[in-house]
Amino acid sequence: MQKRVHQLWIPGFLTLTLSMIFLTVLLELGFQARIVSWSGLGTIIFFVPWLLSLPFFGALGAYLSSRAGGSRGTMLLASIFPALALTAAFLLMFPIGLIIERIIGRQVDFSMVATAILRDGIGWILVPGAALLVGGLLVHLLFSRRSSSQDTAIG
């Protein structure tokens, strides 16, 4: 249990916290989102400076996980942790929507909710997750090359 905390949870939550703080700072500084229109999905919002920073945060999470002795899978999981947390939040919208529907007594059009989740999922989960994964993969490649060069030097 203690090993998993140091290899996954601390690096993952640190990656999540730092990426969200940086997004908040960008919003406070007045950076605007880029809006992309797609025919089937409508508009998708991208925060380009934030997306450009995510590979660094993903690399940080993977590096910290690796330093704690995490496996390759744990490293990559720590690097994409913010995207996984946002996925969980998005998936919680359905049961919360059902509860609210019962409380207020009005039917919610779930096709509209599903379209919104798909649209927002691309801008808030898929693209940021890919950016975080790029950073995690770069750290993995760096450490795998370093360990293979050390193995050949020893042998």
Sequence and secondary structure as in RCSB ss.txt:
>XXXX:A:sequence
MQKRVHQLWIPGFLTLTLSMIFLTVLLELGFQARIVSWSGLGTIIFFVPWLLSLPFFGALGAYLSSRAGGSRGTM
LLASIFPALALTAAFLLMFPIGLIIERIIGRQVDFSMVATAILRDGIGWILVPGAALLVGGLLVHLLFSRRSSSQ
DTAIG
>XXXX:A:secstr
 HHHIIIIIHHHHHHHHHHHHHHHHHHHTT   EEEEETTTEEEEE HHHHHHHHHHHHHHHHHHHHTT  HHHH
HHHHTHHHHHHHHHHHTHHHHHHHHHHHH     HHHHHHHHHHHHIIIIIHHHHHHHHHHHHHHHHHHHHHHHH
HHHH 
